[in-house]
Amino acid sequence: MVRPTTYDAATRAALIDAAAAAVAAGGPDALTLRGVAAAVGATTSAIYALFGSKEQLLRAVHREAFAGLAHELERVPAGGGPLDELLELGLAYRRSALARPSLYLVMFSGDPRLVPTEPADAEAAAATLGRLQGAVGRAQAAGALPGSDPGDTTLELWALVHGLASLELLGALGDRDAAGRHWHRALRGAVAGYDAAG
């Protein structure tokens, strides 16, 4: 009897990255199992063994994208200087986008075929925004940001970092050092603007 082939975590990660690259370049219709497998030197058997189907592979791409973002955000200590925490969360968002850009682009593509239908996946995605909202709430409670409802400020800061990340991935912010300067100025300027606005 032939034993079933097993595949390691590295193969799984490579297949997810290849699938994300295909989707980022041309949408879900551009993803073929043969193409993804060929991109990493595997066969479609690896995809079926690890994911089960094209639909499950797409779900895994979405999950991996938000898991990577959550991991970077979790590395930022909570409860330190409230404004420093917000700055570090913004820079963590940047690190996540730069580490696996195709995953980042797929994560916010807006294509309904990439939106998870399982509640646990939706909750995991929402938790990444919740991490920022918690930091905004702590900054407001400490008097470092105006207001008492963190909702609007959270959305505005998310829009800022999302825009910066998207522009950097397009090459519109210059090289890595120039982009870093834009990130720091924009984040510090936004926080200072809230403080000035009261």
N, C-alpha and C positions, 0 to 999 in steps of 0.2 A: 504494500500500500504506500502511495506517495504522500508524504506529510505536507500539510498546507504550508505555503510560504508565509513567513512573518516579515514584517517591515518595521523598522525602527523609527524613533521620534524624528531623526534627521530627515528621513524620507518623507514623513508626514509634513514636516515644516517646509521642505522644498516643494512639495506638491501644492501646498497652500499658497506659497509665494508665486509659483508659476501660474496658478489659477487666478490669483489677484492681478498679476501683470496682464494676463489676457483680458480680464474684465475691465481693468483700468484703461486699456488701450482701445477696446471696442465694444464694451458692454457684455452682458451675459451671453448674447448670441455668438460672440467671438470665442467663447470657451468651448473647446472640444476635449473630450477625455484623451483622445490620441495625442492631441497637441500638447496638453499639459504633461502627459506621461513622457513624451519625447523630449520636452524641454529639460527634464531632470534625468534623462537616461533610464527611465523605468518603463514599465508596461501598464496597460490599463488594468491589469490584474491587481496592481498595487493600489489603484484608486478604489476599486471595488472592495478590496480587503479592508482598507482603512476607513472608507467613507460610505460605501454602499451604492452611491448613485451620484449623478451630476448635481442634483438638488441638494443632497447632503454635503457635497463638497462646497457648494456655494454657501450653505449655512455655516460650514466650518470656517470659511474665509471671514464671514461677518463676526463670528465668535472670536476668532484669533485677533482680529483687528481691535475689538474692544478690550480683549484681555490684555493685549500689549499696552494699550493706552492706560488701562487701570493699573497695570504693574508700574508704569512710570509715575503715575500720580501717587500711588501708595508709597513710593520711595521718598516722597516729600514729607518731612515730619509735621504733624499737626500740633498746634498749640504754641508755636514759637512766636516770634514777632509777627503780628497779623498781616502787615503789608509785605514783609519778606516772604511769608507763606504764599501770598497771591503771586508774587513775582516768580517764585520757584515753581509753582504749579504751571504758570505760563510756559516756563522754560522746559518743564517736563513734557508738556504737550508738544512742544517743538521737537524734543528728542524722539518722542514716539513717532511723529510724522517722518522724520528724517531716517529713522532706523529701518522702516519698511514702508517706503512711500506708496507703493501700489496698494497695500492694505489700507493706508490712510485714505487714498482716493476712492476706494471701493466703499469704505465705511460711510462716507457722506455723499455717495453718488445720487441718492434719492430714487434709484430704480426700485419699483415695488417688488421686483423679483428677488431683491437682495434684503428685503425687510424680513426679519425672523418672525415666524408665526407662533413660536413657543414662548410662553410667558417668562420663563427663566432667562431667555436670551434678551427679551425686551427690558427686563429688570436689570440685567447686567449692563446693558447700554446706558440706561438711565442713571445707574450708580456712578458712572464717570462724571456726569454733570452734577450729581449730588455731592461729589467730593469738592468741587469748586464752590457750590452753594454753601456747604458747611464752612469753608474758609471765609467766604464773604460774610456769613452770619457772625463768625467770631470777630472779624474786623469791625463790624458794626457794633457788636456788643462791647468791644474795647474802646469805642469812640474813634477808631482810626478811619472809618468810612461813615458817611452820613446815612441816615435812614435806619429803619428797623425791619423792613421786609427785604430779604436778600434776592428775591426772584428776579426783578428787573435788572439789577446790577450784575447778577450771574449771567443772564442772557447777553448783556452788553459786553462783558469781558470775554465770554465764549466767542461771540462774533468777532472780537478783536483778534484773539489768538487763532481762530479758524482762518480768518482772512490772511494773517501773516504767514501761517503755515502753507496755505494754498499758493500764495504769491511766491514764497521761497521755493516751493517745489517746481514752479514754473520758471524759476531763474530770474524773477523780476526784482529780487532784493539784492542782487549782486552775488559775490562769492560768500563763502561761509562766514568769514570775519565781518564783512559788511552787513550781511543779514543779521548776525548776532547783535551788531550795534543798533540796527533798526528795532529788533525785538526789545532790547533793554530800554531804549528811549520811548518806544510806544507804550510798553507796560508801565514804566515809571510815570510817564506823562498822563496816562489814563487814571492812575491812582491819585496823582496830584490834582488832576482835574475834578475828580469826585470830591476831594477834600476842599478845594476852592469853591466848588458849587454849593457845598453845604447841603 
